[in-house]
Amino acid sequence: MFVAVLAHTTLYAFDTGIYLKSITFPANYAVGDYVEFVGATPMDAGASGNYEISVSYTRGNLATAATHLVIVSHANPNVWREAGRISSSPYTWNANSHAFTIDCNSEYGNVRFRVRAVAVLGISAPIIVNVKIRSINYNYAWTEMNNTGNDQTVNKFMPMTTDWSLYVGNPYLANGAVLGLKVAENGFVGIGTANPQSKLAVAGEITAQKVKVTATGWPDYVFRPGYVLRSLDDLESFIMKHQHLPDVPSEKEVLSAGIDMADMNARLLRKVEELTLYIIRQEKEMKEMKALVGQLAEKMSDKK
């Protein structure tokens, strides 16, 4: 006989999902000054942290706000890293005019947050930075801190996630969603592919009005004195043997490894420039032949 057993559910009344704090920086604060203001305790093995940190402050009559996101996992190192912004409301005239940022040290068993000054912006007055932390996952407790100092060595960002996927579809339909976008741990981005192998991998067709590709070099050297142009006999011999132009990848190579658009455009331009030189050379030879034919015609006419 089958007996259904309901799982026991415990409501953790001690979970404190929200933390609020106002921190005052003095009028003479400097870039790098920080206030380490709170510690957090993720619930599951101290490793299930997922925190959204918002800050806001006023300078003169203009307000600035930003929201940051960090994750905490197991056995994280004792390193201070800047929390990446997921939203930003800066001063109206300057999109990068944030004066403060959030740092996180996700050391295992000792997770801490601090506010750090990244700009002074020319106003000499005390500034109150309002901070709100929302624990998206369960959090046991907050530990009040008030450690101050100056640190201008932070040059790394705190991860927001290990990887990220966007699945799209219509929930009205019975079929499953399709993968629209994938961001891997190494920063590679895939569109329509779950395993991007480059900075941007697209599984399918791309439609664009304009594509700009930067190149590291351009074959203007073909027109400079001293450039050695193959003879047409040598070129014909190469084509007959290899079935493709010199310095141009073969069909087998393209099917195997694809092509680098910038490099391929440069190679094709080089061939066009070489072809132009062949045409100019042949034009000169034709003019010389016409002149020679004209001279012979004149001699034949004189003999008559």
C-alpha positions as CSV (number, residue, x, y, z in Angstrom):
1,M,0.0,0.0,0.0
2,F,1.4,3.4,-1.0
3,V,1.4,6.0,1.7
4,A,2.1,9.7,0.8
5,V,4.4,11.4,3.3
6,L,4.4,15.2,3.4
7,A,7.9,16.7,3.8
8,H,8.4,18.6,7.1
9,T,8.7,22.3,6.4
10,T,10.5,24.7,8.8
11,L,9.9,28.4,8.6
12,Y,13.1,30.2,9.7
13,A,11.8,33.1,11.6
14,F,15.4,34.3,12.1
15,D,15.9,34.9,8.4
16,T,16.6,38.6,7.9
17,G,16.3,39.3,4.2
18,I,16.7,43.1,4.4
19,Y,19.5,45.3,5.9
20,L,19.3,49.1,5.9
21,K,22.2,51.5,6.8
22,S,23.1,55.1,6.5
23,I,26.8,55.9,6.3
24,T,28.3,59.3,6.6
25,F,31.5,60.2,4.8
26,P,33.2,63.4,6.1
27,A,33.7,66.5,3.9
28,N,37.4,65.7,3.3
29,Y,37.0,62.1,2.3
30,A,39.4,60.8,-0.3
31,V,39.3,58.3,-3.2
32,G,39.8,54.9,-1.7
33,D,38.3,55.7,1.7
34,Y,35.9,52.9,2.8
35,V,33.6,51.9,5.6
36,E,33.2,48.2,6.2
37,F,29.7,48.2,7.6
38,V,28.2,44.8,7.8
39,G,28.8,41.0,7.7
40,A,26.4,38.4,6.4
41,T,25.8,34.8,7.2
42,P,24.3,32.7,4.3
43,M,22.2,29.8,5.5
44,D,23.2,26.6,3.7
45,A,26.8,25.8,4.9
46,G,27.5,29.5,4.8
47,A,27.8,29.2,1.1
48,S,24.4,30.0,-0.4
49,G,24.6,33.8,-0.5
50,N,22.9,35.9,-3.2
51,Y,22.8,39.6,-2.4
52,E,21.4,42.7,-4.1
53,I,23.0,45.9,-2.7
54,S,21.5,49.3,-3.5
55,V,23.1,52.6,-2.7
56,S,21.9,56.2,-3.0
57,Y,23.3,59.6,-2.0
58,T,22.9,63.3,-2.7
59,R,25.5,65.8,-3.8
60,G,24.1,69.3,-3.9
61,N,20.6,69.0,-5.5
62,L,21.3,65.9,-7.6
63,A,20.8,62.3,-6.4
64,T,22.7,59.3,-7.6
65,A,21.7,55.6,-7.1
66,A,23.0,52.2,-8.1
67,T,22.2,48.6,-7.5
68,H,24.9,45.9,-7.3
69,L,24.7,42.1,-7.3
70,V,27.0,39.4,-5.8
71,I,27.0,35.7,-5.2
72,V,28.7,33.8,-2.4
73,S,29.7,30.1,-2.7
74,H,31.7,27.5,-0.8
75,A,35.3,28.1,0.3
76,N,35.6,31.6,-1.3
77,P,39.0,33.3,-0.8
78,N,39.7,36.3,1.5
79,V,39.7,38.9,-1.3
80,W,38.0,42.3,-1.6
81,R,36.4,42.7,-5.0
82,E,34.1,45.4,-6.4
83,A,30.5,44.4,-6.8
84,G,29.3,44.8,-10.4
85,R,26.4,47.3,-11.1
86,I,23.2,45.9,-12.6
87,S,21.4,49.3,-12.6
88,S,22.6,52.9,-12.5
89,S,21.0,56.3,-12.0
90,P,23.9,58.7,-12.2
91,Y,24.1,62.5,-12.3
92,T,22.3,63.8,-15.4
93,W,25.4,65.2,-17.1
94,N,27.8,62.4,-16.6
95,A,27.0,58.7,-16.9
96,N,30.1,57.7,-15.0
97,S,29.8,60.1,-12.1
98,H,29.3,57.6,-9.3
99,A,31.2,58.7,-6.2
100,F,30.8,55.4,-4.3
101,T,30.8,51.7,-5.0
102,I,30.2,48.5,-3.1
103,D,32.9,46.0,-2.3
104,C,32.4,42.4,-1.1
105,N,34.7,40.0,0.6
106,S,33.1,36.6,0.2
107,E,35.6,34.8,2.5
108,Y,34.1,31.5,3.6
109,G,32.4,32.0,7.0
110,N,33.2,35.7,7.0
111,V,31.3,37.5,4.3
112,R,31.5,41.3,4.6
113,F,30.4,44.4,2.7
114,R,31.9,47.9,2.5
115,V,31.2,51.2,0.8
116,R,34.2,52.7,-1.0
117,A,34.7,56.1,-2.4
118,V,35.8,56.1,-6.1
119,A,35.5,59.9,-6.8
120,V,35.3,63.2,-5.0
121,L,33.7,65.3,-7.8
122,G,34.7,68.6,-6.4
123,I,32.1,69.1,-3.7
124,S,33.5,69.6,-0.1
125,A,30.6,68.5,2.1
126,P,29.7,65.5,4.2
127,I,27.8,62.9,2.2
128,I,25.3,60.4,3.6
129,V,25.3,57.1,1.7
130,N,22.1,55.1,2.1
131,V,22.6,51.4,1.7
132,K,20.0,48.6,1.3
133,I,20.9,44.9,1.1
134,R,18.4,42.4,0.0
135,S,19.3,38.8,0.6
136,I,17.7,37.0,-2.3
137,N,18.5,33.6,-0.7
138,Y,18.1,32.8,3.1
139,N,20.4,34.7,5.4
140,Y,20.9,33.8,9.0
141,A,21.9,37.2,10.4
142,W,23.7,40.5,9.8
143,T,26.7,41.5,11.9
144,E,27.2,45.2,12.5
145,M,30.6,46.6,11.7
146,N,32.3,50.0,11.5
147,N,35.8,49.4,10.1
148,T,37.3,52.3,8.2
149,G,40.4,52.7,6.0
150,N,41.7,53.5,2.5
151,D,42.2,50.9,-0.2
152,Q,43.1,51.8,-3.8
153,T,44.2,48.3,-4.8
154,V,40.8,46.8,-5.7
155,N,41.0,46.0,-9.4
156,K,38.8,42.9,-9.7
157,F,35.1,42.4,-9.8
158,M,32.9,40.1,-7.7
159,P,31.0,37.6,-9.8
160,M,27.2,38.1,-10.1
161,T,26.7,34.5,-11.3
162,T,28.8,31.6,-12.6
163,D,26.9,31.4,-15.8
164,W,23.6,32.8,-17.2
165,S,21.0,31.6,-19.6
166,L,18.0,33.2,-21.2
167,Y,15.3,30.8,-22.4
168,V,12.4,32.3,-24.5
169,G,9.1,31.0,-25.6
170,N,5.3,31.3,-25.1
171,P,4.1,29.6,-21.9
172,Y,0.7,29.2,-23.5
173,L,2.3,26.6,-25.9
174,A,3.1,23.1,-24.8
175,N,6.5,23.1,-26.4
176,G,9.5,24.0,-24.3
177,A,11.4,27.2,-24.5
178,V,14.5,27.7,-26.7
179,L,17.8,29.0,-25.6
180,G,18.1,32.6,-26.7
181,L,21.3,33.7,-24.9
182,K,24.1,32.0,-22.9
183,V,26.9,33.7,-21.0
184,A,29.6,31.2,-19.9
185,E,31.9,31.4,-16.8
186,N,34.8,32.6,-19.0
187,G,32.7,35.5,-20.4
188,F,32.0,33.9,-23.8
189,V,28.6,34.7,-25.1
190,G,26.4,32.4,-27.2
191,I,23.3,33.2,-29.2
192,G,21.3,30.1,-29.8
193,T,24.2,27.9,-28.5
194,A,24.8,26.6,-24.9
195,N,28.5,26.1,-25.5
196,P,30.1,29.2,-27.0
197,Q,33.7,28.7,-28.0
198,S,34.6,32.4,-28.6
199,K,33.8,35.8,-27.3
200,L,30.6,35.8,-29.4
201,A,29.2,32.6,-31.0
202,V,26.0,32.6,-33.1
203,A,24.3,29.4,-34.1
204,G,22.4,30.6,-37.1
205,E,22.1,33.5,-39.5
206,I,23.0,37.1,-38.7
207,T,21.2,40.1,-40.2
208,A,22.8,43.5,-39.9
209,Q,22.7,46.9,-41.7
210,K,26.4,47.5,-41.1
211,V,29.3,45.4,-39.8
212,K,32.6,47.0,-38.9
213,V,35.7,44.7,-38.5
214,T,38.9,46.1,-37.2
215,A,42.1,44.9,-39.0
216,T,45.7,44.8,-37.8
217,G,47.2,45.5,-41.2
218,W,46.3,46.4,-44.8
219,P,48.1,45.3,-48.0
220,D,49.1,48.8,-49.4
221,Y,52.6,47.4,-49.5
222,V,51.7,45.7,-52.8
223,F,52.0,49.1,-54.5
224,R,55.3,50.1,-52.9
225,P,58.5,49.9,-54.8
226,G,60.3,46.5,-54.4
227,Y,57.2,44.4,-54.1
228,V,57.9,41.1,-56.0
229,L,55.0,40.1,-58.3
230,R,54.8,36.5,-59.4
231,S,55.1,35.9,-63.0
232,L,51.9,34.7,-64.8
233,D,53.6,31.5,-65.7
234,D,54.5,30.9,-62.0
235,L,50.9,31.8,-61.0
236,E,49.4,29.4,-63.5
237,S,51.7,26.6,-62.3
238,F,50.6,27.2,-58.7
239,I,46.9,27.2,-59.6
240,M,47.1,24.1,-61.6
241,K,48.9,22.3,-58.8
242,H,46.9,23.5,-55.7
243,Q,43.5,24.5,-57.3
244,H,43.4,27.9,-55.4
245,L,45.2,31.2,-55.4
246,P,48.5,31.6,-53.5
247,D,48.1,33.0,-49.9
248,V,44.4,32.2,-50.0
249,P,43.0,29.3,-47.9
250,S,41.9,26.2,-49.7
251,E,38.3,24.9,-49.6
252,K,39.4,22.2,-47.2
253,E,40.9,24.8,-44.8
254,V,37.8,26.9,-44.9
255,L,35.5,24.0,-44.2
256,S,37.7,22.9,-41.4
257,A,38.5,26.1,-39.6
258,G,36.3,28.8,-41.1
259,I,37.8,32.2,-42.0
260,D,38.9,35.4,-40.2
261,M,36.9,38.1,-42.0
262,A,39.5,40.9,-41.4
263,D,42.3,38.6,-42.6
264,M,40.3,37.3,-45.5
265,N,39.3,40.8,-46.7
266,A,43.0,41.8,-46.6
267,R,44.0,38.7,-48.6
268,L,41.4,39.4,-51.2
269,L,42.3,43.0,-51.5
270,R,46.0,41.9,-51.9
271,K,44.9,39.8,-54.9
272,V,42.9,42.6,-56.4
273,E,45.9,44.9,-56.0
274,E,48.1,42.3,-57.6
275,L,45.6,41.9,-60.4
276,T,45.7,45.7,-60.9
277,L,49.5,45.5,-61.3
278,Y,49.1,42.7,-63.9
279,I,46.6,44.8,-65.8
280,I,48.9,47.9,-65.7
281,R,51.9,45.8,-66.8
282,Q,49.9,44.2,-69.7
283,E,48.6,47.7,-70.7
284,K,52.1,48.9,-71.0
285,E,53.2,45.9,-73.0
286,M,50.2,46.4,-75.3
287,K,51.1,50.0,-75.9
288,E,54.7,49.0,-76.6
289,M,53.4,46.3,-79.0
290,K,51.1,48.8,-80.7
291,A,54.0,51.3,-81.1
292,L,56.2,48.5,-82.5
293,V,53.4,47.4,-84.9
294,G,53.0,51.0,-86.0
295,Q,56.7,51.3,-86.7
296,L,56.7,48.1,-88.7
297,A,53.7,49.3,-90.6
298,E,55.5,52.6,-91.5
299,K,58.6,50.7,-92.7
300,M,56.4,48.4,-94.8
301,S,54.7,51.4,-96.3
302,D,58.0,53.2,-97.1
303,K,59.2,50.1,-98.9
304,K,56.2,50.2,-101.2
